């Protein structure tokens, strides 16, 4: 595994952990519109979900580019 692949996989794992943590907090929070703090917390967790999604997608792109570079190198050498 290349350094880029290793870092991308670690990034995927961090994204997954962040996603799971935010989803868990959303699932545990009471959905009461009477408490502004709860709404703010839900907003914070929703943003965390979006950030983890974007990070996950970026790391997938890194893996795709790494794969394309490896294929190109093999085609040139091979």
C-alpha positions in Angstrom: 0.0 0.0 0.0 1.4 3.4 -0.9 1.7 6.4 1.5 -1.2 8.1 -0.3 -3.4 5.1 0.0 -2.6 4.7 3.7 -3.4 8.3 4.4 -6.6 8.1 2.4 -7.8 5.0 4.2 -7.0 6.7 7.6 -9.0 9.7 6.4 -11.9 7.4 5.5 -11.8 5.9 9.0 -11.7 9.3 10.6 -14.6 10.4 8.5 -16.6 7.3 9.4 -15.9 7.9 13.1 -17.0 11.5 12.9 -20.1 10.5 11.0 -21.0 7.9 13.5 -20.5 10.2 16.4 -22.6 13.0 14.9 -25.4 10.5 14.0 -25.4 9.1 17.5 -25.7 12.5 19.0 -28.6 13.4 16.7 -30.3 10.1 17.5 -29.9 10.7 21.3 -31.0 14.3 21.4 -34.6 15.2 22.2 -36.4 16.8 19.2 -38.0 19.6 21.2 -38.5 22.9 19.4 -39.0 24.7 22.7 -35.3 24.5 23.6 -33.0 26.7 21.4 -29.9 24.9 22.7 -31.2 21.6 21.3 -31.8 23.2 17.9 -28.3 24.7 17.9 -26.8 21.3 18.9 -28.8 19.6 16.0 -27.4 22.2 13.6 -23.9 21.6 14.9 -24.3 17.8 14.4 -25.8 18.3 10.9 -22.8 20.4 9.9 -20.5 17.6 11.3 -22.4 15.1 9.2 -21.8 17.2 6.1 -18.2 17.7 6.9 -17.6 14.0 7.4 -19.4 13.3 4.1 -17.2 15.8 2.2 -14.1 14.4 3.9 -15.1 10.8 2.9 -15.7 11.9 -0.7 -12.3 13.7 -0.9 -10.5 10.6 0.4 -12.3 8.4 -2.1 -11.1 10.8 -4.8 -7.5 10.4 -3.5 -7.8 6.6 -3.8 -9.1 6.9 -7.4 -6.3 9.3 -8.4 -3.7 7.0 -6.8 -5.2 4.1 -8.7 -5.1 6.0 -12.0 -1.5 7.0 -11.4 -0.5 3.5 -10.7 -2.3 2.2 -13.8 -0.6 4.9 -15.9 2.8 4.0 -14.5 2.3 0.3 -15.2 1.2 1.1 -18.7 4.3 3.2 -19.3 6.7 0.8 -17.7 4.9 -2.4 -18.9 
